[in-house]
Every structure is written in structure tokens, then in C-alpha cells.
């Protein structure tokens, strides 16, 4: 699965994903995983956001585990 597909699923199923990743630890794990994959693919937060329909600040918050 491509990282952009993962984000589309995350955004589309936000309430389910928030339930699944409800603890701060899980949110941090999800965010750090997304950040690692994004960086390994050489994609900026801005580019990833454009691919999935989110702003750079939203991607940043997700990667920091704030959403």
C-alpha cells in the first residue's frame, strides 16, 4: 500500500482510526511511522498533503501525534 493510500484511508475513516489510535502512545507511533515512510520516500509534508488533500500543517500534526 502506498503512503498516500494509507493517508486517504486514515482521513476517510478518521473516527475509526481515532478510536483505534486513541492513546497518545499509539498516535505517536502512527505519526512517527508515517514520518519515517514519508522521509524514506523523499516526500515533503507539503507534497504528501497535496496528494491526500490535507495541508502541510495537518501532516505535521499527524506526524507529531497531535490529531
Residue pairs with C-beta under 8 A, 6 or more apart in sequence:
3 34
3 37
3 38
3 41
3 43
3 48
4 48
4 51
4 52
6 34
7 34
7 48
7 51
7 52
7 54
8 52
8 53
9 17
10 17
10 62
11 52
11 53
11 54
18 67
20 26
21 27
21 29
21 30
24 65
27 65
27 66
27 67
28 64
28 65
29 65
30 62
30 65
31 62
31 63
31 64
31 65
31 66
32 63
32 65
34 62
34 63
35 63
38 45
38 48
38 59
38 63
43 51
44 56
45 56
45 59
45 60
45 63
46 56
46 59
48 54
48 59
49 55
49 56
49 58
49 59
58 67
61 67
